[in-house]
Amino acid sequence: MRARLLLPLLLCGTAALAQPFAYQDADNPSQAVGMMRSTLVAGRTMLAECTRRFPEYEDEMVGNLHAWEAREQAVILKARYAWWRTLREDPKLGRLSDFVRKSVAQKIRSLDDAPLEDAAKAQYIADYCRAHFADLASGVWRMRTPRAYGFMDEAPWPPPADEVDGEYGSFAALPPEQATAYVGTLTRYVQSHIVWKGDELPPQASCQVEASLAPDGQVLMRRVMAQDGPPAWCTAVLRAIDRADPMPRDPTGRVPRRLLLNFKGR
């Protein structure tokens, strides 16, 4: 039943790609969660496809995506947590996100068949990619789907402590050597996803990031707490966290509610 309820909204992100003037809105909170999940999945899938094709526009598209994420941080935090709860009740719904990823990727690739000369076709696809992220950053989706955003705005936050505390691990629950090793594992895991295209970093360059996690390791939110050196280094770290999502579990099979990680320039 829940799958039938959420599927149309999970597909909304892909349907909007094909029908830019037909916007399906949410009729209840569950559908709003599905719609926001679709938006998040579609955004990450499009970013991967579009930046691979048009690396010259990567900074623009990433910047617009991050602008939307910053503006709608509270909505995204609630939606990601609600989606985790949904999957806990029915793990099979995870397949719907996979379907959205495949549908978005196939839609972009189908544009290769447009009846245009190669140069014009490339420009058409590039404009299509850029417009998707520009729309997100502009806030226009709040006007196109007001009920979905309204349901998420009204959702309570934070969740009751007794609802989630037992789901989380804690650094304090680990022996000191295991806690230290786990932080090192997380740091190296994120570092393996860093793509640095700038000049050689000064020795003192560093970026301290706080991340809030769902009990399954999904990154709910991440923000820079302190930085030293070029701002682009922290931008690269944030992008790496996005790529690394979800975070590995600790030796007990759980994750802490919050992480504070430090990344030094290489």
Beta strands, then each sheet from edge to edge (+ up, - down):
strand 1: 206-213
strand 2: 219-228
strand 3: 258-264
sheet 1: 2+ 1- 3+
end
